[in-house]
Amino acid sequence: MSIGETLAAGRRQSGLTITQVSQRTCIRETIIRGIERGDFSGCGGDFYARGHIRSIARVIGLDPGPLIDEYDATMGAPEAISAAEVFQPVTPVKLKERRRPNWTAAMSVAVIAIGGIFAYQHFAGPAGPVPPAAAKPPAVPHRTQLEAGRAKRAGHPAAARHGHRRLDISLTATQNCWVQLTSATGTTIFSGVIYAGASVHWIEQHAVTLVVGNPAAVRLRVNGRNPIPPGSVTTVTLALRPRRA
């Protein structure tokens, strides 16, 4: 049996529909149907195809190892991929070319200025001392704004004095895992692959939703606690507990 036929048979034997497998793996139904037909073009490359095969196999109770070996033998040798390739910006940053100074124009202006000063002193005669202009003190950022900006990014003590609370989220991947973090309004805070051994850290002041493609492959800590048993769910909403009266 091919990889797709094996996965389709295992899914039917486990009593799951394609929709249920999609919900548990966060893989689109069209990609799952294509994989069961032996079509891996929708996966976006060998790296993601192996990840999809591994996630689907674990959900339906199959050992993903032999299926990955068969994929490598039939579809091609594995290719290494780096984090820099995954998170490389789509639009390159254009640096503005630095212009070289025009020394000829600068010298001309200096000569004209010196000539003007000499002519003024010659015709105007001696004059009394000119009091120096009062030095203007440099502008200082508003203290409240400065403290608020530091407290938002680095947990400044001002945040604790004003009663601000936050979610301190730390996630460490033991295996390559796809993760998405969204705000309560649906704004995507992070979406991408976190590689084995890598860790990410977020500080949020409002409720967020965390979606993990492979829950068993991550260790999650929120404010120093583990909010869910490892591998028990795929989607979890994280929010601050209400204050006690």
For each residue, the residues with C-beta under 8 A, 3 or more apart:
1: 5 6 9
2: 5 6 38
3: 6 7 35 38 53 67 70 71 74
4: 7 8 35 36 37 38 39
5: 1 2 8 9 36 38
6: 1 2 3 9 10 62 67
7: 3 4 10 11 35 36 53 56 57 60 62 67
8: 4 5 11 12 36
9: 1 5 6 12 13
10: 6 7 13 14 57 60 61 62
11: 7 8 14 16 17 18 21 36 56 60
12: 8 9 15
13: 9 10 60
14: 10 11 60 61
15: 12
16: 11 20 21 59 60
17: 11 20 21
18: 11 21 22 29 32 33 36
19: 22 23 29
20: 16 17 23 24
21: 11 16 17 18 24 25 27 32 56 59 60
22: 18 19 25 26 27 28 29 32
23: 19 20 26 234
24: 20 21 59 234
25: 21 22 32 52 55 56 59 213 234
26: 22 23 178 180 211 212 213 234
27: 21 22 31 32 52 55 56 213
28: 22 31 32 42
29: 18 19 22 32 33
30: 33 34 42
31: 27 28 34 35 42 43 52
32: 18 21 22 25 27 28 29 35 36 52 56
33: 18 29 30 36 37
34: 30 31 37 39 40 41 42 43
35: 3 4 7 31 32 38 39 40 43 49 52 53 56
36: 4 5 7 8 11 18 32 33
37: 4 33 34
38: 2 3 4 5 35
39: 4 34 35 42
40: 34 35 43 49 71 75
41: 34
42: 28 30 31 34 39
43: 31 34 35 40 48 49 52
44: 48 49
45: 48 49 79
46: 49 50 71 75 76 78 79
47: 50 51 78 79 81
48: 43 44 45 51 52
49: 35 40 43 44 45 46 52 53 71 75
50: 46 47 53 54 68 71 72 78
51: 47 48 54 55 176 178 193 213
52: 25 27 31 32 35 43 48 49 55 56
53: 3 7 35 49 50 56 57 64 67 68 71
54: 50 51 57 58 64 67 68 214
55: 25 27 51 52 58 59 213 214
56: 7 11 21 25 27 32 35 52 53 59 60
57: 7 10 53 54 60 62 63 64 67
58: 54 55 61 62 64 214 216
59: 16 21 24 25 55 56
60: 7 10 11 13 14 16 21 56 57
61: 10 14 58
62: 6 7 10 57 58 67
63: 57 66 67
64: 53 54 57 58 67 68
65: 68 69
66: 63 69 70
67: 3 6 7 53 54 57 62 63 64 70 71
68: 50 53 54 64 65 71 72
69: 65 66 72 73
70: 3 66 67 73 74
71: 3 40 46 49 50 53 67 68 74 75
72: 50 68 69 75 76 77 78
73: 69 70
74: 3 70 71
75: 40 46 49 71 72
76: 46 72 79
77: 72
78: 46 47 50 72
79: 45 46 47 76
80:
81: 47 85 86
82: 85 86
83: 86 87 195 198
84: 87 88
85: 81 82 88
86: 81 82 83 192 193
87: 83 84 192
88: 84 85
89: 92 93
90:
91:
92: 89
93: 89
94:
95:
96:
97:
98:
99:
100:
101: 106
102: 105 106
103: 106 107
104: 107 108
105: 102 108 109
106: 101 102 103 109 110
107: 103 104 110 111
108: 104 105 111 112
109: 105 106 112 113
110: 106 107 113 114
111: 107 108 114 115
112: 108 109 115 116
113: 109 110 116 117
114: 110 111 117 118
115: 111 112 118 119
116: 112 113 119 120
117: 113 114 120 121
118: 114 115 121 122
119: 115 116 122 123
120: 116 117 123 124
121: 117 118 124
122: 118 119
123: 119 120
124: 120 121 127
125:
126:
127: 124 130
128:
129:
130: 127
131:
132:
133:
134:
135:
136:
137: 140
138:
139:
140: 137
141: 145 146
142: 145 146
143: 146 147
144: 147 148
145: 141 142 148 149
146: 141 142 143 149 150
147: 143 144 150 151 156 158
148: 144 145 151 152 158
149: 145 146 152 153
150: 146 147 153 154 156 158
151: 147 148 154 155 156 157 158 159 162 164
152: 148 149 159 205
153: 149 150 203
154: 150 151
155: 151 159 166 203
156: 147 150 151 159
157: 151 160 161
158: 147 148 150 151 161 162
159: 151 152 155 156 162 164 166
160: 157 163 164
161: 157 158
162: 151 158 159
163: 160
164: 151 159 160 205
165: 205 240
166: 155 159 203 204 205 240
167: 202 203 204 205 206 207 208 222 223 238 239 240
168: 201 203 222 223 224
169: 181 201 202 203 204 208 210 220 221 222 238
170: 199 200 201 220 221 222
171: 179 194 199 200 201 210 218 219 220 221
172: 198 199 218 219
173: 176 177 179 194 195 196 197 198 199 217 218
174: 196 197 217 218 219
175: 196 214 216 217
176: 51 173 193 194 195 196 214 217
177: 173 193 194 212 213 214 217 218
178: 26 51 192 193 194 212 213 214
179: 171 173 190 191 192 193 194 200 210 211 212 213 218
180: 26 188 190 191 210 211
181: 169 188 189 190 191 202 208 209 210 211
182: 186 187 188 189 208 209 211
183: 186 187 189 204 206 207 208 209
184: 206 207 208 209
185:
186: 182 183
187: 182 183
188: 180 181 182 191
189: 181 182 183 202 204 208
190: 179 180 181 200 202
191: 179 180 181 188
192: 86 87 178 179
193: 51 86 176 177 178 179
194: 171 173 176 177 178 179 198 200 218
195: 83 173 176 198
196: 173 174 175 176 217
197: 173 174
198: 83 172 173 194 195
199: 170 171 172 173
200: 170 171 179 190 194
201: 168 169 170 171
202: 167 169 181 189 190 208
203: 153 155 166 167 168 169
204: 166 167 169 183 189 208 238
205: 152 164 165 166 167
206: 167 183 184 239
207: 167 183 184 237 238 239 240
208: 167 169 181 182 183 184 189 202 204 237 238 239
209: 181 182 183 184 235 236 237 238
210: 169 171 179 180 181 220 235 236 237 238
211: 26 179 180 181 182 234 235
212: 26 177 178 179 215 217 218 220 234 235 236
213: 25 26 27 51 55 177 178 179 234
214: 54 55 58 175 176 177 178 217 218
215: 212 218 228 230 231 232 233 234
216: 58 175 230 231
217: 173 174 175 176 177 196 212 214
218: 171 172 173 174 177 179 194 212 214 215 230
219: 171 172 174 226 230
220: 169 170 171 210 212 226 227 228 230
221: 169 170 171 224 225 226
222: 167 168 169 170 225 226 227 238
223: 167 168
224: 168 221
225: 221 222
226: 219 220 221 222 229 230
227: 220 222 236 238
228: 215 220 232 233 236
229: 226 232
230: 215 216 218 219 220 226
231: 215 216
232: 215 228 229
233: 215 228 236
234: 23 24 25 26 211 212 213 215
235: 209 210 211 212
236: 209 210 212 227 228 233
237: 207 208 209 210
238: 167 169 204 207 208 209 210 222 227
239: 167 206 207 208
240: 165 166 167 207
241:
242:
243:
244:
245:
